[in-house]
Amino acid sequence: MTMKLALSIFRPLSLVLIISALSSQLFAQSENEQSPVDGVSFRFVESNGITMRIAEMGKSGPLLLLAHGWPESWYSWRHQIVSLANAGYRVVAPDMRGFGESEAPPNVDDYDVMHTSADLVGILDALGEETAVLVGHDWGAIVAWQTVLLNPTRFTALINMSVPYRGRPAQSAMERMTQSAGDNFHYIVYHNEPGGVAEAEYDANPRGLISHVYLGIAANSETLPPKVTDPLRSAGGWIDRLGAPIRLPDWLTENDLNYIVSQFEKAGFRGGVNYYRNFHRNWVITEHLADEKISIPTLFIAGEEDFVIGGSTKEQLTASMSGVVEDLRDVVLIPDTGHWVQQEAPGETTAAMLKFLNGL
């Protein structure tokens, strides 16, 4: 073997070894990262072909698996993890794929509901658990509804927040939203624009996006008037359509905001936005679930002021879901609370969860 040939072989190999060593070092540093919540620890598990970070507390008791939404992370469950673990449960809250310290696959299709559902089941497998109670909020709720339909034997009960389930619609939600928006701005349509315009805006100003969105759809927030009031999409992106916070509310401290922002400064926003890019694909690939119903005991929780439920009452939500959720135990609407229900009203949310869990 000539020296030139040897170098051509071993230089790439050396580069691979160096990259592998650096990756291992970064992995170890991340795994040893100190949790900002006392009693909560981190570790990494292999699930469905990717590496996911989980936050956990409680070594015994029934397993509760908590799935967050967008733009969030495991930290959205900071209050519930501690309270539920202290109540005797084993609580695990992953960074969903594409968020926080979990792996972010490159392709848009990698974020469809088949992949995200399999991630949650894979966490059970990695933990050596046959079953769990599944809990979801926002996009985590969307994934959770589908996960229990796809894997009916792996989950014994379901608690979902903010996003109700009414069965598979006759028309793709993405098609309907696009038609309804027309030339006007709609944040979900914006997330589906080609070229990555949404994440480019958000990556350039993570703190602006997080603070504006968190307070913009919370209840009783004090914000400045938005800079952009023209409804046309051509008038701009999303951040300036939401008023900047005048001050933070009691439920979101400066330390909370700093930590949430830091997770997106590390991971970027592309992974989370890719969930929205699968709205239509999810509708297509779940056609076989059109007649399936959720049969396990289910609790639905939302803030009364949550824009997602659009002012619906408990009676209206119960009626709309009961046809496809056969064992809907309760619908709990928390007054003076917006979209971030488990953060805005942690005590009321956890109390509703424990009441449901104690009745199983």
ABEGO torsion letter per residue (X at the ends): XBAAAAAAAAAAAAAAAAAAAAAAAAAAAAAABBBABBGBBBBBBBBGGBBBBBBBBEABEBBBBBBBBOBBBAAAAAAAAAAAAAAGBBBBBBBBBGBEABBBBABAAAABAAAAAAAAAAAAAAAGBABBBBBBBEAAAAAAAAAAAABAAABABBBBBGBBBAEBBABBAAAAAAAAAEABBBAAAAAABBGGAAAAAAAABAAAAAAAAAAAABBGBBBBBBABABABAAAEBAAAABBBBABBBAABBAAAAAAAAAAAAAAEAAAAAAAAAAAAAAAAAAAAAAABBBABBBBBBBBAABAAAGGBBAAAAAAAAAAABABBABBBBBBGBBABAAAABAAAAAAAAAAAAAAX
